[in-house]
Amino acid sequence: MPGDLPAAAPAALSKRGDGGEAASAEPAQQRYLALTHRYTIEAAPQRMRAVIDAHLRRCRELDCVVQSESFSAPANDSMPSGRIAVRVARKQAAAFAAGLAGPEARVLRQVTDTEDRTLQVVDVEARIANLQQLRERLRALMGDARSGVKELVEIERQLAETQGELDSLAAQRKVLALETERELFEIDYVAQRSAVERGMLDPVRDALLGVRHTVAGSLSALITFVAGALVWLLPAWLLWRFLRSRRRRDED
């Protein structure tokens, strides 16, 4: 089945020894990778909807599947926000990524995660092949005139179960194909702040960061104190118990 990012198979190496035998290297196993790209894109509040629509339009021009789309319009003092998730064919992924940034859209963050699904794909395909062989054998038994009614009922039951498992595995393989043959883009859109807003909020941000560092430092000091106290508390308690027990024996 078609996969993604096939590992480059090494060129076949042939070498003749004294006996004239040729040896060739085995090709590397094909790998199936699931790639997820996470973007945070900044746009002017009044232009965010247009930026999202432009990205969706570009997606549809390419070999792309839109999985989800959301947009929150500004209300009262809140700023607009949006999010889309699209799957782009691997050969078109670079072209789609290149069109995300522009005069009205600035990429603030981009992270790519890679998951190797090779073992899952190989396992599912092997199970499909085995069940297909079993299905053919069961069909042959169904056509055997020597089979009795009881045997035919049991064969039909096994055939139905086998077909059900095949349908389930085929669905799993389609999901794996979608994940490994198309790259997922998860894009969050945030509103651009003006220079005045950034200047006004910077002191608040710095104050919050200072509070966080103060709380973290105080908590660290408390943990250190408690840990140090526990080191001496247990021996002191044992010594007190020993002296108390000894004093009671002396009084008796």
Secondary structure, 3 states (H helix, E strand, C coil): CCCCCCCCCCCCCCCECCCCCECCCCCCCCCCEEEEEEEEEEECHHHHHHHHHHHHHHHHHCCEEEEEEEEECCCCCCCCEEEEEEEEEHHHHHHHHHCCCECCEEEEEEEEEEEECHHHHHHHHHHHHHHHHHHHHHHHHHCCCCCCHHHHHHHHHHHHHHHHHHHHHHHHHHHHHHHHHEEEEEEEEEECCCHHHHHHHHHHHHHHHHHHHHHHHHHHHHHHHHHHHHHHHHHHHHHHHHHHHHHHHHHC
